[in-house]
Amino acid sequence: METVAKRLYEAMFLVDSAQAAADWDGTLAVINNILQRADAEVVSMRKWQERKLAYDINRTTRGTYILCYFKVDGRRISGIEKDVQLSEQVMRVLVLTTEKRPADMLERDISGEPEEKPAEESAKTETGAKPAEEKSGTSETDAKPAEEAPKKPEEAPAEPPAEAPAEPTDAPAENAEPAGEAAASESDKAEEVEKKDESAE
């Protein structure tokens, strides 16, 4: 009999959140059953996250992701994917090989430990930007208007282009009045017309 080398695979199963909440053990049993049919050895299985789906799947808007690590012959992966397609409980699955993943990262994922952040990033997230704001004496709301305040040199409107000088004409402008006087004289004329109308009545 031929011995088959089983490789470690990572799978993300997507199930309906309502179904998972109602019968968590039953949901895990369905996934285990699919993997047992493929002669897979389950290394780790845990709830990864519950999220709103980008689009509805079978009229379902929220899904629970189950992260699973298992060892199986690579030729059996297509059978697992086919069983998921035929399953009414599992909506989707994504199976990936773990060959190119670093061993320490893989161990953390299998054990369910949170990912470690580099020292610089963790110091930033622990202290955050708020202490710097507190030291300066400005709050976040005070800082926003100052940032949004326009800089005067950048927003200064461009000077309108100089108007071309009027072409000289041979005829003198006899009836030309300055703009202010013209507006005043029109209103005076309108008042005179009203007075004449009143006196005529």
C-alpha positions in Angstrom: 0.0 0.0 0.0 1.2 3.4 -0.9 1.8 5.9 1.9 0.7 9.4 1.1 2.4 12.4 2.5 -0.1 14.7 4.1 0.6 18.4 4.0 -0.7 21.1 6.2 -3.4 23.3 4.8 -5.3 26.3 6.0 -9.0 26.7 5.3 -11.4 29.5 5.9 -15.0 28.3 6.1 -17.9 30.8 5.8 -21.2 29.9 7.6 -24.4 31.8 8.3 -24.0 33.8 11.6 -27.5 33.0 12.7 -27.0 29.3 12.2 -23.6 29.4 13.9 -25.0 31.2 16.9 -28.0 28.9 17.2 -26.0 25.6 16.9 -22.2 26.2 17.2 -21.4 22.5 17.9 -23.6 21.4 14.9 -21.8 23.8 12.6 -18.4 22.5 13.7 -19.6 18.9 13.3 -20.6 19.7 9.7 -17.1 21.0 8.9 -15.5 18.1 10.7 -17.6 15.7 8.7 -16.5 17.3 5.4 -12.9 17.0 6.5 -13.3 13.4 7.7 -14.7 12.3 4.3 -11.4 13.6 2.8 -9.3 11.6 5.4 -8.0 14.9 6.9 -6.5 15.2 10.3 -7.8 18.4 12.0 -5.0 20.3 13.7 -6.9 23.3 14.9 -10.4 24.8 14.3 -11.6 28.1 15.8 -14.0 31.0 15.2 -12.0 33.7 13.4 -14.6 36.6 13.0 -18.2 37.5 12.4 -18.7 40.2 9.8 -21.2 41.8 7.5 -20.9 40.2 4.0 -19.9 42.4 1.1 -22.9 41.0 -0.8 -25.8 38.7 0.1 -25.2 35.0 -0.2 -28.4 33.0 -0.2 -30.2 36.0 1.3 -27.7 36.0 4.2 -26.1 39.4 5.1 -23.8 38.3 8.0 -21.3 35.5 8.1 -19.1 33.7 10.6 -15.6 32.8 9.5 -14.1 29.6 10.9 -10.3 29.2 10.5 -9.2 25.6 10.3 -5.8 23.9 9.9 -5.7 20.3 8.8 -3.3 17.8 7.2 -4.5 16.0 4.1 -3.3 14.6 0.8 -3.3 17.4 -1.8 -5.4 15.4 -4.2 -8.3 15.5 -1.7 -8.7 19.3 -1.7 -11.0 19.3 -4.7 -13.3 16.8 -2.8 -13.4 19.1 0.2 -14.4 22.1 -2.0 -17.0 20.0 -3.8 -18.5 18.9 -0.5 -18.8 22.5 0.6 -20.6 23.4 -2.6 -23.1 20.7 -1.9 -23.5 21.6 1.8 -26.4 23.7 2.9 -24.7 24.8 6.1 -21.3 26.0 4.7 -21.6 28.9 2.3 -18.0 29.2 1.0 -14.5 27.8 1.7 -11.0 29.0 0.8 -8.2 26.4 1.1 -4.6 27.5 1.0 -1.3 25.6 1.4 0.9 26.7 4.3 4.2 25.8 2.7 5.4 29.4 2.2 4.2 30.7 5.6 6.9 31.3 8.3 6.8 28.7 11.0 6.4 31.1 13.9 3.4 32.9 12.3 1.8 29.5 11.5 2.2 28.4 15.1 0.6 31.6 16.4 -2.3 31.2 14.0 -2.8 27.5 15.0 -2.8 28.3 18.7 -5.0 31.4 18.2 -2.6 33.9 19.7 -2.8 37.5 18.5 -0.2 38.7 16.1 2.7 40.5 17.8 3.5 44.0 16.6 7.0 45.4 16.3 8.2 47.4 19.3 7.8 50.7 17.4 4.2 50.1 16.4 3.2 48.8 19.8 4.7 51.9 21.5 2.7 54.2 19.1 -0.5 52.4 19.7 0.0 52.3 23.5 0.8 56.0 23.8 -1.2 57.1 20.8 -1.2 60.6 19.5 -3.3 62.0 22.4 -0.5 62.5 24.9 1.3 64.8 22.4 -1.9 66.7 22.0 -2.3 67.0 25.7 1.2 68.3 26.1 0.6 71.0 23.6 -2.6 72.0 25.3 -4.8 71.6 22.3 -7.5 69.0 21.9 -8.3 67.1 18.8 -11.2 69.3 18.1 -9.1 72.5 18.5 -6.5 71.1 16.2 -8.9 70.4 13.3 -10.1 74.0 12.7 -6.5 75.2 12.7 -5.6 72.6 10.1 -8.6 73.4 8.1 -8.1 77.2 8.3 -7.0 78.4 4.9 -3.6 79.9 4.4 -4.1 83.5 3.2 -1.3 83.6 0.7 -2.6 80.5 -1.1 -6.2 81.5 -1.1 -5.7 85.2 -2.1 -7.7 85.7 -5.3 -5.7 86.5 -8.3 -5.8 90.1 -9.3 -8.2 90.6 -12.2 -6.5 91.3 -15.5 -6.1 95.0 -16.2 -8.7 96.2 -18.6 -7.5 97.4 -22.0 -7.7 101.1 -22.3 -10.7 102.3 -24.3 -10.0 103.2 -27.9 -10.0 106.9 -28.4 -12.9 108.1 -30.4 -13.1 111.3 -32.4 -16.6 112.3 -31.1 -16.7 113.7 -27.6 -19.0 112.0 -25.2 -21.5 114.8 -24.5 -24.1 112.9 -22.6 -21.7 110.7 -20.6 -22.1 111.0 -16.9 -20.1 109.2 -14.2 -21.7 105.9 -13.1 -22.7 107.2 -9.7 -24.4 110.3 -11.0 -26.3 108.3 -13.7 -27.8 106.0 -11.1 -28.8 109.0 -8.9 -30.3 110.9 -11.8 -32.5 107.8 -12.9 -33.9 107.6 -9.4 -34.6 111.3 -9.4 -36.4 111.0 -12.7 -38.5 108.2 -11.4 -39.5 110.3 -8.4 -40.4 113.2 -10.6 -42.6 111.0 -12.8 -44.5 109.7 -9.7 -45.0 113.3 -8.4 -46.4 114.3 -11.8 -48.8 111.4 -11.8 -50.0 112.2 -8.3 -50.5 115.9 -9.1 -52.4 115.0 -12.3 -54.9 112.9 -10.3 
